[in-house]
Amino acid sequence: MRRRLCLPALLTASLLAALPAAAADGAAGPAPASAGCPALLNHSFERLQDEAPQSLCQYRGKVLLVVNTASYCGFTGQYKGLEALYAKYRDQGLVVLGFPSNDFAQETGSNTQIADFCENTFGVKFPMFSKSQVRGSGASAFYRQLAEQGGQAPRWNFHKYVVGRSGTVVGSFGSSVDPQSKPVVDAIERQLAAKP
């Protein structure tokens, strides 16, 4: 399959916030209210590999790097850096969360095909969820909250949000920012140093 060039699409967080809420593909919806679970994490998504519902509340108290992914993008090689970060910092409390999306027409496969591609091509071990929307009127409530807190909706694949242990967005990085770059690593390390 031929890779398409990643050219940024224009969409601001304010436009995204103005659009009506709608259920997204792959999103299981709001998770049942859980004591001590930050509002941002009070959502449930299906796991990529088997579509079993997973509450994001299981990651409370962790530092999260949330990324919208695609298999056929010029930035797809960032899977390597994301997996390297996860391997290096997971024991300190980092969890990378991948959200495949076809919003930019570069993730056309089924959940099974995406899972096989990620594992066989990049050895991805970090948690990934079923294909869903990350922008526009069909964006999941989780991604609408990320855009609101981070000040920007994803303009392309591999937009990164760093979420602190308190469950709020503390950093937002565009597609062209490598996951192992100093700004991303510094944001992660600052949050890992904070007490849960």
LOTOR-332736 format. One line per field, with one value per residue: residue number from 0; x, z, y of N, C-alpha, C in turn; residue in three letters. Coordinates in Angstrom, 2 decimals, decimal comma, padded with zeros to 5 digits. Example, Ala and Ser with C-alpha at 12.3 -4.5 7.8 and 13.67 -1.06 7.14 Angstrom:
BEGIN
num (0:1)
n_px (013,19:012,85)
n_pz (007,80:007,08)
n_py (-005,69:-002,25)
ca_px (012,30:013,67)
ca_pz (007,80:007,14)
ca_py (-004,50:-001,06)
c_px (013,20:012,90)
c_pz (007,80:007,87)
c_py (-003,30:000,03)
residuo (ALA:SER)
END
This chain:
BEGIN
num (0:1:2:3:4:5:6:7:8:9:10:11:12:13:14:15:16:17:18:19:20:21:22:23:24:25:26:27:28:29:30:31:32:33:34:35:36:37:38:39:40:41:42:43:44:45:46:47:48:49:50:51:52:53:54:55:56:57:58:59:60:61:62:63:64:65:66:67:68:69:70:71:72:73:74:75:76:77:78:79:80:81:82:83:84:85:86:87:88:89:90:91:92:93:94:95:96:97:98:99:100:101:102:103:104:105:106:107:108:109:110:111:112:113:114:115:116:117:118:119:120:121:122:123:124:125:126:127:128:129:130:131:132:133:134:135:136:137:138:139:140:141:142:143:144:145:146:147:148:149:150:151:152:153:154:155:156:157:158:159:160:161:162:163:164:165:166:167:168:169:170:171:172:173:174:175:176:177:178:179:180:181:182:183:184:185:186:187:188:189:190:191:192:193:194:195)
n_px (000,84:000,53:002,13:000,75:001,52:001,97:000,12:-000,65:-003,92:-006,31:-007,67:-009,04:-008,99:-011,08:-013,00:-013,50:-014,55:-016,93:-018,47:-021,13:-021,49:-020,79:-021,06:-018,14:-016,58:-015,38:-015,28:-016,33:-017,76:-018,76:-017,19:-018,40:-018,95:-016,18:-014,78:-012,39:-011,38:-010,07:-011,87:-011,12:-010,23:-012,44:-013,66:-014,39:-012,94:-012,70:-010,36:-007,72:-006,82:-008,74:-011,18:-012,28:-013,93:-012,31:-011,62:-010,42:-009,86:-008,26:-005,74:-005,31:-003,35:-001,07:001,42:000,57:001,05:-000,63:-001,63:-002,74:-002,88:-001,71:-001,40:-000,42:001,22:003,51:004,61:004,49:006,65:007,19:006,15:008,23:009,76:007,79:007,33:009,88:010,03:007,99:009,05:011,33:010,37:008,16:008,24:008,52:006,12:004,99:002,58:001,95:-000,62:-002,30:-004,34:-005,70:-006,76:-008,82:-009,25:-007,73:-007,60:-005,67:-005,63:-006,95:-007,43:-008,78:-009,43:-008,03:-006,12:-004,69:-003,66:-002,01:-000,17:001,05:002,25:003,84:005,43:006,52:006,79:005,03:004,04:002,71:-000,49:-003,20:-006,09:-009,35:-010,07:-010,95:-012,60:-010,92:-011,24:-013,45:-017,08:-017,64:-015,74:-014,43:-015,57:-013,44:-011,27:-012,22:-012,06:-009,28:-008,40:-009,55:-008,33:-005,64:-005,46:-005,50:-006,73:-005,97:-004,15:-003,20:-002,06:-000,44:-000,35:000,52:-000,34:000,57:-000,34:-000,66:-000,06:-002,23:-004,32:-004,75:-004,18:-000,90:000,80:001,05:001,79:002,65:002,39:004,88:006,74:009,08:008,58:010,67:011,98:013,55:011,67:009,32:010,23:011,22:008,81:007,49:009,28:009,21:006,60:006,68:008,36:006,77:004,86:002,53)
n_pz (000,00:-000,73:000,83:002,02:001,83:004,75:005,29:007,09:008,40:008,84:011,88:014,68:018,28:019,29:017,26:017,29:019,86:019,56:018,06:018,00:020,44:019,80:019,50:019,05:016,65:017,97:020,51:023,69:025,30:028,09:031,11:033,96:036,79:038,86:042,02:042,84:040,29:037,79:035,86:033,16:032,62:032,87:031,03:028,67:026,43:023,68:023,68:021,33:020,37:021,07:021,38:023,90:026,46:028,07:030,88:031,17:033,66:034,95:034,63:036,34:038,32:036,93:034,54:031,41:027,91:025,28:022,08:018,75:016,18:013,00:010,32:007,76:007,22:006,93:009,42:010,74:011,56:014,07:015,92:016,83:018,52:020,42:021,57:022,61:024,57:026,28:027,11:028,47:030,55:031,79:034,22:035,98:035,93:033,51:030,91:027,61:025,42:022,64:019,99:017,27:014,23:011,48:010,63:008,96:006,68:006,61:007,95:007,21:007,68:009,40:012,96:013,71:011,65:012,09:014,67:014,15:012,36:013,99:016,00:014,57:012,88:014,41:016,99:019,03:022,34:024,11:025,46:023,19:021,47:019,97:016,63:016,31:016,26:016,36:015,99:014,94:014,55:015,29:017,15:019,99:023,38:025,14:023,49:022,80:025,27:025,71:023,64:024,45:026,98:026,22:024,41:021,70:018,98:017,42:014,46:012,65:012,14:014,89:016,87:020,07:023,50:026,75:029,81:033,16:036,45:037,93:036,22:034,26:031,23:030,45:028,47:024,93:021,78:018,41:015,35:014,01:016,01:017,44:019,42:021,17:021,51:023,16:024,34:024,71:026,25:028,48:029,51:030,21:032,11:034,12:035,07:035,93:038,07:039,88:042,86:043,20)
n_py (-001,18:002,22:004,94:007,97:011,42:013,33:016,02:018,83:019,26:021,82:022,55:023,85:023,85:025,36:025,28:022,55:022,24:023,53:021,86:019,42:016,81:013,37:009,81:007,86:005,64:002,61:003,64:002,94:004,50:006,66:005,74:003,91:005,97:006,40:006,30:008,69:008,79:010,82:013,27:013,43:010,87:009,32:007,43:004,82:002,50:000,20:-002,44:-002,78:-005,32:-007,30:-006,12:-005,86:-004,08:-001,37:000,52:003,79:004,68:002,89:003,81:005,91:008,11:007,57:008,69:009,79:009,32:010,23:009,29:009,79:007,48:006,09:003,75:004,24:006,60:009,32:009,73:007,35:005,84:006,81:005,09:003,47:005,18:005,79:003,28:002,83:004,86:003,97:001,48:002,38:004,06:002,89:001,45:003,49:004,70:005,61:005,44:004,72:005,49:004,38:005,50:004,49:006,03:006,88:009,40:010,99:009,59:007,53:005,19:002,63:-000,05:-002,98:-003,49:-005,80:-006,02:-003,65:-004,12:-006,36:-005,20:-003,22:-004,78:-006,65:-005,07:-002,96:-003,90:-003,15:-002,75:-001,19:-000,09:-000,18:001,00:000,36:001,47:004,85:008,09:011,24:013,88:016,55:016,31:013,72:013,01:011,31:011,76:011,81:012,63:015,14:016,41:016,25:017,96:020,36:020,82:020,73:022,75:022,41:020,55:017,37:017,91:016,29:012,88:011,21:013,19:014,35:014,10:014,93:013,70:014,47:012,99:013,79:013,70:015,63:017,47:018,35:018,96:019,44:018,23:018,58:016,62:016,53:016,64:014,68:011,74:011,14:013,49:016,30:018,24:016,66:014,48:015,87:016,94:014,58:013,48:015,43:015,12:012,47:012,74:014,00:013,51:010,82)
ca_px (000,00:001,32:001,99:000,39:002,26:001,22:-000,01:-001,53:-005,27:-006,56:-008,81:-008,65:-009,73:-012,33:-013,96:-013,85:-015,41:-018,24:-019,22:-021,91:-020,92:-021,33:-020,31:-017,12:-016,30:-014,38:-015,43:-017,38:-018,52:-018,32:-017,06:-019,16:-018,22:-015,30:-014,24:-010,99:-010,98:-010,18:-012,90:-010,53:-010,06:-013,70:-014,13:-014,07:-012,70:-012,42:-008,95:-007,51:-006,61:-009,90:-012,36:-012,80:-014,00:-011,27:-011,80:-009,18:-009,63:-007,18:-004,46:-005,23:-002,09:000,04:001,69:000,13:001,37:-001,77:-001,26:-003,59:-001,94:-002,15:-000,43:000,07:001,52:004,94:005,03:004,24:007,90:007,21:005,83:009,49:010,07:006,76:007,59:011,12:009,67:007,21:009,98:012,27:009,76:006,95:008,40:008,42:004,73:004,50:001,83:001,64:-001,92:-002,45:-005,70:-005,73:-007,86:-008,83:-009,70:-006,92:-007,62:-004,42:-005,78:-008,13:-007,56:-009,61:-008,70:-007,11:-005,01:-003,90:-002,94:-000,94:000,82:001,79:003,07:004,82:006,33:007,18:006,89:004,29:003,54:001,89:-001,92:-003,84:-007,54:-010,00:-010,09:-011,98:-012,41:-010,21:-011,55:-014,73:-018,31:-017,66:-014,64:-014,82:-015,58:-012,07:-010,46:-012,69:-011,48:-007,84:-008,24:-009,90:-007,29:-004,35:-005,51:-005,40:-007,13:-004,99:-004,24:-002,75:-001,72:000,68:-000,37:000,81:-000,73:001,10:-001,32:000,02:-000,62:-003,50:-005,35:-004,97:-003,20:000,18:001,59:000,46:002,87:002,21:002,85:006,29:007,60:009,43:008,26:011,87:012,61:013,75:010,46:008,40:010,88:011,24:007,44:007,22:010,12:008,69:005,40:007,08:008,99:005,73:004,32:001,14)
ca_pz (000,00:-000,87:001,92:001,61:002,55:005,85:005,18:008,19:008,16:009,77:012,77:015,98:019,43:019,46:016,32:017,79:021,04:019,14:017,39:018,93:020,87:019,14:019,82:018,05:016,43:018,88:021,86:024,43:025,97:029,43:032,06:035,18:037,70:039,76:043,07:042,67:038,88:037,20:034,82:031,85:032,43:033,13:029,72:028,37:025,03:023,41:023,43:019,90:020,03:021,25:021,54:025,27:027,04:029,03:031,49:031,31:035,09:035,40:034,50:037,26:039,06:036,00:033,55:030,12:026,62:024,45:020,69:017,68:015,30:011,68:009,76:006,44:007,33:006,99:010,82:011,32:012,19:015,47:016,79:017,45:019,63:021,45:022,27:023,37:025,77:027,15:027,70:029,37:031,70:032,31:035,62:036,76:035,92:032,22:030,03:026,30:024,96:021,22:019,48:015,80:013,68:010,04:010,38:007,91:005,60:006,58:008,81:006,58:008,03:010,54:014,23:013,68:010,77:012,77:015,77:013,56:011,81:015,09:016,70:013,69:012,26:015,38:018,31:019,98:023,55:024,91:025,22:022,04:021,50:018,67:015,78:016,72:015,74:017,29:015,67:014,28:015,31:015,79:018,08:021,30:024,45:025,66:022,63:022,92:026,52:025,47:022,82:025,26:027,99:025,57:023,58:020,28:018,51:016,47:013,09:011,82:012,90:015,84:017,81:021,39:024,71:028,01:030,90:034,44:037,41:038,44:035,22:033,41:030,15:030,81:027,27:023,65:020,81:017,07:014,68:013,60:017,20:017,70:020,80:022,01:021,52:024,50:024,96:025,14:027,35:029,67:030,06:030,84:033,31:035,17:035,64:036,65:039,33:040,81:043,67:042,83)
ca_py (000,00:003,43:005,91:009,32:012,46:013,95:017,46:019,22:019,74:022,90:022,41:024,38:023,33:026,10:024,71:021,22:022,38:024,04:020,81:018,61:015,53:012,18:008,60:007,57:004,23:002,08:004,18:002,26:005,54:007,02:004,65:004,18:006,86:005,67:007,18:009,04:008,81:012,15:013,38:013,15:009,42:008,62:006,95:003,44:002,19:-001,20:-002,77:-003,03:-006,72:-008,19:-005,27:-005,92:-002,73:-001,01:001,83:004,57:004,91:002,00:004,53:007,06:008,16:007,35:009,72:009,24:009,93:009,82:009,55:009,25:006,80:005,61:002,82:004,64:008,01:009,58:009,74:006,03:005,40:007,26:003,94:003,01:006,08:005,63:002,02:003,01:005,63:003,08:000,52:003,06:004,75:002,25:001,08:004,72:005,14:006,11:004,56:005,28:005,02:004,61:005,56:004,51:006,82:007,08:010,77:011,59:008,60:006,78:004,01:002,03:-001,45:-003,41:-003,51:-006,94:-005,66:-002,62:-004,78:-007,17:-004,28:-002,59:-005,76:-007,29:-004,10:-002,10:-004,54:-002,32:-003,43:-000,27:-000,28:000,46:000,86:000,23:002,65:005,82:009,45:012,11:015,28:016,74:016,06:012,34:012,76:010,79:012,75:011,84:013,47:016,53:016,93:016,44:019,16:021,53:021,04:020,92:023,95:022,11:019,23:016,84:018,41:015,17:011,68:011,24:014,31:013,78:014,81:014,40:013,85:014,29:012,04:014,31:013,48:016,80:017,64:019,28:019,24:019,06:018,29:018,26:015,40:016,58:016,57:013,29:011,39:011,11:014,81:016,87:018,80:015,61:013,74:016,75:017,00:013,28:013,32:016,33:014,51:011,25:013,16:014,46:012,42:010,46)
c_px (000,89:001,07:001,64:001,21:001,38:001,24:-001,00:-002,89:-005,56:-007,83:-008,36:-009,50:-011,05:-013,39:-014,44:-014,82:-016,81:-019,10:-019,97:-021,22:-021,58:-020,48:-019,34:-016,99:-015,24:-014,51:-016,59:-018,22:-018,00:-018,23:-017,96:-018,31:-017,43:-014,71:-012,77:-010,50:-011,14:-011,19:-012,35:-010,45:-011,35:-014,38:-013,70:-013,93:-012,46:-010,93:-008,80:-007,51:-007,88:-011,22:-013,04:-012,81:-012,94:-011,56:-010,46:-008,88:-008,53:-005,82:-004,36:-003,94:-000,87:000,27:001,37:000,69:000,32:-001,51:-002,31:-002,67:-002,57:-001,03:000,22:000,32:003,04:005,49:004,89:005,48:008,02:006,79:007,08:009,83:009,07:007,01:008,86:010,85:008,93:008,13:010,89:011,61:008,56:007,06:008,36:007,01:004,22:003,70:001,57:000,32:-002,09:-003,91:-005,67:-006,95:-007,70:-009,30:-008,95:-006,71:-006,31:-004,43:-007,05:-008,38:-008,50:-008,77:-007,67:-005,89:-004,10:-003,05:-001,77:000,18:001,69:002,74:004,18:005,83:007,14:007,30:006,16:003,73:002,65:000,41:-002,42:-005,32:-008,10:-010,02:-011,25:-011,67:-011,79:-010,46:-012,92:-015,90:-018,38:-016,55:-015,16:-014,78:-014,18:-011,21:-010,94:-012,12:-009,98:-007,60:-008,52:-008,79:-005,93:-004,29:-005,46:-005,89:-006,04:-005,22:-003,80:-002,48:-000,50:000,80:-000,25:000,34:-000,04:000,07:-000,60:-000,69:-001,98:-004,64:-005,70:-003,85:-002,18:001,06:000,89:001,52:002,37:002,88:004,34:007,26:007,83:009,13:009,47:012,61:012,66:012,47:009,49:008,97:010,91:009,86:007,10:008,00:009,66:007,49:005,72:007,70:007,97:005,17:002,88:000,14)
c_pz (000,00:000,28:001,35:002,41:003,63:005,67:006,22:007,71:009,20:010,56:014,14:017,07:019,60:018,50:016,81:018,95:020,66:018,48:018,39:019,25:020,10:019,51:018,69:017,87:017,41:020,29:022,54:025,22:027,34:030,32:033,26:036,11:038,69:040,76:042,82:041,24:038,32:036,05:033,45:031,57:032,61:031,81:029,54:026,87:024,88:023,11:021,96:019,57:020,10:021,47:022,91:025,84:028,12:029,58:031,58:032,77:035,63:035,34:035,42:038,06:038,19:035,17:032,20:028,95:025,65:023,01:019,74:016,58:013,96:011,08:008,47:006,36:007,37:008,41:011,49:012,02:013,64:016,43:017,52:018,67:020,76:022,26:023,11:024,66:026,78:027,86:028,74:030,66:032,32:033,78:036,55:036,74:034,62:031,50:028,73:025,87:023,49:020,78:017,95:015,30:012,17:009,68:009,23:006,75:005,46:007,54:008,36:007,01:009,18:011,81:014,24:012,82:011,41:013,87:015,23:013,03:012,93:015,77:015,80:013,10:013,28:016,78:019,39:021,12:024,38:024,55:024,01:022,03:020,08:017,93:016,17:016,10:016,81:017,01:015,00:015,16:015,88:016,78:019,40:022,34:025,05:024,82:022,61:024,18:026,37:024,70:023,62:026,27:027,36:024,66:022,09:020,02:017,59:015,07:012,11:012,72:013,80:016,59:019,21:022,50:025,89:029,09:032,20:035,36:037,96:037,45:034,41:032,38:030,56:029,60:026,04:022,58:019,45:016,49:014,38:014,79:017,53:019,16:021,73:022,02:022,95:025,09:025,47:026,34:028,62:030,33:030,79:032,15:034,45:035,85:036,41:038,00:040,36:041,59:043,25:043,82)
c_py (001,25:004,39:007,27:010,31:013,05:015,46:017,91:019,71:020,80:022,64:022,89:023,79:024,06:025,60:023,36:021,31:022,82:022,97:019,96:017,31:014,41:011,00:008,31:006,07:003,80:002,59:003,48:003,25:005,85:005,79:004,95:005,03:006,04:006,65:007,43:009,06:010,21:012,16:013,03:011,66:008,64:008,22:005,50:003,26:000,70:-001,38:-003,18:-004,52:-007,57:-007,44:-005,42:-004,51:-002,52:000,38:002,54:004,88:004,01:002,68:005,74:006,95:007,90:008,61:009,10:010,04:009,38:010,25:008,98:008,73:006,44:004,77:003,30:006,13:008,18:009,59:008,37:005,47:005,84:006,15:003,46:003,86:005,96:004,36:002,12:003,80:004,75:002,08:001,17:003,55:004,03:001,89:002,29:005,30:005,72:005,03:005,33:004,66:005,39:004,52:005,64:005,28:006,94:008,49:011,45:010,60:007,83:005,59:003,29:000,58:-001,71:-003,36:-004,63:-006,62:-004,62:-003,25:-005,60:-006,28:-003,70:-003,56:-006,29:-006,31:-003,32:-002,70:-003,77:-003,17:-002,50:-000,45:000,52:000,11:000,80:001,56:003,57:007,17:010,34:013,59:015,35:016,34:014,65:012,02:012,23:011,91:012,90:012,77:014,92:017,17:017,17:017,73:020,42:021,84:021,36:022,14:023,70:020,69:018,68:017,41:017,34:013,99:011,94:012,58:013,70:014,70:014,13:014,74:013,53:013,30:012,48:014,12:014,71:016,90:018,70:019,61:018,71:019,27:017,81:017,03:015,39:016,53:015,09:012,94:011,35:012,44:015,35:017,47:017,73:014,86:014,58:016,81:015,71:013,15:014,23:015,70:013,23:011,59:013,63:013,27:012,12:011,00)
residuo (MET:ARG:ARG:ARG:LEU:CYS:LEU:PRO:ALA:LEU:LEU:THR:ALA:SER:LEU:LEU:ALA:ALA:LEU:PRO:ALA:ALA:ALA:ALA:ASP:GLY:ALA:ALA:GLY:PRO:ALA:PRO:ALA:SER:ALA:GLY:CYS:PRO:ALA:LEU:LEU:ASN:HIS:SER:PHE:GLU:ARG:LEU:GLN:ASP:GLU:ALA:PRO:GLN:SER:LEU:CYS:GLN:TYR:ARG:GLY:LYS:VAL:LEU:LEU:VAL:VAL:ASN:THR:ALA:SER:TYR:CYS:GLY:PHE:THR:GLY:GLN:TYR:LYS:GLY:LEU:GLU:ALA:LEU:TYR:ALA:LYS:TYR:ARG:ASP:GLN:GLY:LEU:VAL:VAL:LEU:GLY:PHE:PRO:SER:ASN:ASP:PHE:ALA:GLN:GLU:THR:GLY:SER:ASN:THR:GLN:ILE:ALA:ASP:PHE:CYS:GLU:ASN:THR:PHE:GLY:VAL:LYS:PHE:PRO:MET:PHE:SER:LYS:SER:GLN:VAL:ARG:GLY:SER:GLY:ALA:SER:ALA:PHE:TYR:ARG:GLN:LEU:ALA:GLU:GLN:GLY:GLY:GLN:ALA:PRO:ARG:TRP:ASN:PHE:HIS:LYS:TYR:VAL:VAL:GLY:ARG:SER:GLY:THR:VAL:VAL:GLY:SER:PHE:GLY:SER:SER:VAL:ASP:PRO:GLN:SER:LYS:PRO:VAL:VAL:ASP:ALA:ILE:GLU:ARG:GLN:LEU:ALA:ALA:LYS:PRO)
END
